[in-house]
């Protein structure tokens, strides 16, 4: 324990004085405030009681706890990924080591999500799921705004259009509003045998459509893919390219694939296929082979693009 006469104590007091003086604050007043403030505890710092109280199932079926908790964990990881991507964009993709560090974090988060999805794939009882899911209508993981935000931060908006519309030269001249109507995930939000929007998509667009268009406009020339193509340093860094390809594969192959496998297990049995809670066309929406989405298409060779979704690289 430091003595009050320890030079380090005096040094820190001096530094605190400079900090508070710069902001027009009185050091003595703040020091006095420390006398009345409480120590920080682990449970208060992470708001543990609140965190454990927000799992509020709609049924009494036990495995719904797994379902709701895992989706909340997923959104927290998405929040971490967004924070890393925002820092990359703010830095401007100038420093290779900085980019690699951030992308390794992003890939770590995605890999944690992919690996932990075994909880949903194998740990969730199918019979229980088919019961409690009926109480969740019409909500769907399809309605994750944060994942749409990850897409907007990661790639050019034109890269997110549905496969039949992918004429990038033409899309480059189109407005954000026009491109929005062609986004791949919106096609997954219509009834399989018609062009009618499912309620889950209607709800999602009522809440988030304007935000998606606003963010797409904001990051039109500030997303990772655009900055990568226009970065001043054209020297190829194999490690960096490897992390970018891994990010692309994690987000657009491995992550949707584990969802597809889980949906196939829980929603398909023999020839019978159960619709998703949101009514989305999950077979088309989740299949990497069908949706063929790439954040960084320039980093994949023609053969890899042709076989996209056939394996997970």
N, C-alpha and C positions, 0 to 999 in steps of 0.2 A: 504494500500500500504506500502510495506516494506521500511524503511529508509536505506540509504547506510551504516549506521553504525550498523544496526541490526546484531547481532551475527549470525543469520541464513544465512544472505547474505555472510558473511565472511566464514562460514562453507561450503556453496555451492561453493564458489570460490575456496576454498582449494580442495574440492573434484573434481572439474573440472580440476584444475591444475594437480592433480595426474592422472586423466584419460588421459589427453592430453600428459602429460610427458611420460606415459607408452607407448604411441604410437608414441613418437618422434615428437609430435606436440607442437606448441607454443600457449599457452593460450591467450596471448595478441592479437595475430593475429586473432584468432577465435572470440574473443570478439569484435574486430574492425569490423569483417565481419558482426556481428549482426546489426551494425548500418545501413548497406545497404540492408539487407535482408527484404523482405516483410512479413507481418503477414499472417498466414495461414487462408484461408477462407474455408467454407464448400464446396462450389462449385468447388474450385480448388483442395481441398484434395481428393474428390471422382471423380474428372474429370467429373463433371456433364454434361457439354456441349458435351464432347466426348461420354459419356454413352448414352445420348439421341439421338445422331446422328447415332448410329450403327443399328437402326431398319430400314432396307432398304428393304421394300417389293418388290416383283417382279411384283405385279399387283396393280391396283387401288381399289381392293375390300377391303372394310373397315375392315372386321374381320381378314384379314391377319396380321394386327397389333397385335391382340391378340395372334395369333399363333406364330409369330416370337419372341415377347417379352417374352411369357411364356417359350419357349425353351431356351432362353438366361438366364432367371432366373434359370431354371433347371440346366444348366451347372455351374452357380455360386454356387449353393448349392452343386453340385458334388465336386466342388473345395474345399469347406469347409469340406466335408466328407473325402476327400482324405487327407487333412491336419491333421485331427484328427486320422485317421488310421495310418498315417506315424509316428505320435508321439507315438502311442501305440506300434508300432513295434520297434521304437527306444528305448523305455523304457523296452521292453522285457516281458511285461505282468507279472511284478513282484509285483507291488503295487496294491492291490485290489481297493482301493479308487480311485487311479488315473485311473484305467481301467473303473470303474463305471462312473466316471465324464466324460470321453471321450465318452463312449458308449451312455450316456444320451444325449450328444450333437448330436452325429450321429443320434440317434433315433428322436431327435427333428427336425433335418433337413429333414429326410425322412418323418416324419409326416406332416411337413409343405408342402412338395411336394405333398403327397397323398391328403391332405385336400384341397389344392389349385387347384387340378386338376379338381375340379368342374367348374373352368373357361373354361376348354377345353370340359368337358363333357356336361355341360348345357349352358354355355355362348357363345359357338361357333355356329353360324348359319350353319346348315348342307348344305343348298343350296349354301351359299357363299363358304364354305369349298370345296365342290365338284368342284367348279369353279377354285379357286385360286390354289388348290393343283396341277392342271395340269401344272402350271408354275414352279413347284418346282421339277419336275422329273429330275433325279432319286434319289434325296436326301431323306434321311430318318433318323428318330431318332435312328434307328438301327445302324447308323454310329457314335454313341457317343463313342469316345475313352475313355473319362473319366469314363464312366460306366464300361467299360472293365477293367480299372485300379482299380476301386473299388473292382471288383470281384477278381482280382489277389492279391490285398492286404489282402482281407478278408479270402480267403480259399485256400486250396491246389488245384493246377491246375487240378489234376485228378478228383476233384469234379465237374468240369465244363463241363465234357464230356456229350454227348447226352445220354439219358436214355438207349437205347439198348446196348450201349457200356460200361455201368457202371459196370465194373469188377475192383474194386479198387485195389485188390491185384496185378492184372496183370498190371494195369495202373501205379502202383507205380514203376515198373521196366522200364517203357517206357521213352523215352526222351521227353523233352518239345516240340520238333518239331513234334513228332509222336502224342502226346496228342493234340496238336493244331488242327490237321486235324479232330479230333473227337469232338471238342467243340460244345456245344448245339446250340449256336447262329449262327454258320456257316450253320447248316442245315436249319435254317430259311431263309438263304440267297440264296436258290436254288429254281428254279421254281417248283411249286407243282407237276407237272406231269413229271418231268425229274430231272436229276442231274446237270443241267446246272446252273452255278452261274448267279444271277441277276447282273446287272451293278452296283447297289449299293454296293454289296459285293466286286466286282472286284475293284472298286474305293477305298473302305475302306482298302482292303488288300494291294493295291499298296502303300498307304500312311502309314499304321500302322502295318502291319503284323510283320515286323522286330522289331518294338518297343514292341509289345505284347510278342513276344518270348523272347526278351531281358529282359523285366520286369518279366516275368514268371520264367526265370532262376535266376534272382537276388533274387526273393522272394520265391524261391523253399522251403527253410527251414526257412523263415522269415515272413511268412504270419500269420495272426491272428489265424487261425485254427491250424496250426502246432505248434505255440508257446503255444497255450492253452493246447494241448495234451502233450506237453513236459515241461510244467512249473514245477519248483521244488516244489512249494507250492501246494500240492494236497488237501488242506482243501477246502471243498465245501462252496462257498459263494452264498446263494440263491438269493440275490439281483443281484449279478454279473451274475449268470446264467440267471436270468430273463431278464436282459438287452441284453445279447447275443442272447437269443431266440427272443426277440423283434426285434433286429436288423435283424436277419435272416428272420423273418416274414415280416418286413417292406420292405426289399429289394427284397424278392423272392416270396411273396404272395401279399401284398397290392399294391406295386408299379406296378408290371406287370398287376395286376388285373384291376386297374383303367385305364390303357392303353387299355386293352382288351375290357372293357366296352365302352370306347370312340370310339375305332375302330369299334366295333359292331354297335354302334349307327350311326356313320357317314359313314361307308363303307358297311353296310348291310341294305337292305330294302326288306322286303318280302323274296323271294327266290333268289334275286339278290345280289351278293357280288362283291364289287369293290376292285380291288387290291390296295395295299398300294403304296405310291409314289415311294418307293424304289423297288417295285416288290416283297417284302419279303412275305413269307408265314406267315402272322401275326396271324392267328388262332392257328398255332402250336407254333410259336415263343413266343407269349405273354401269352398263357394260362398256369397259374401256375400248373394246374392239369396235363397237358401234358408234360411240360418241367421238372417238379419235381426237381427243383434245390434247394439245401440246402448248406449254407456255413458251418454249424456246424452239420452234420448229427448225431454225437454222442450225441447231446443234445436233440434229439427227440426219443420218444419211438416208437416201431413198429406200434402201432395203429395210432399215429400221422403221421408217414411216409406213411402209407397206405392211409390215408385220406387227404394227402397233396393236397391242392388246392380245397378241398371241402368246407372249411371255411377259415377264416383269423385269427384264433386263437385270 
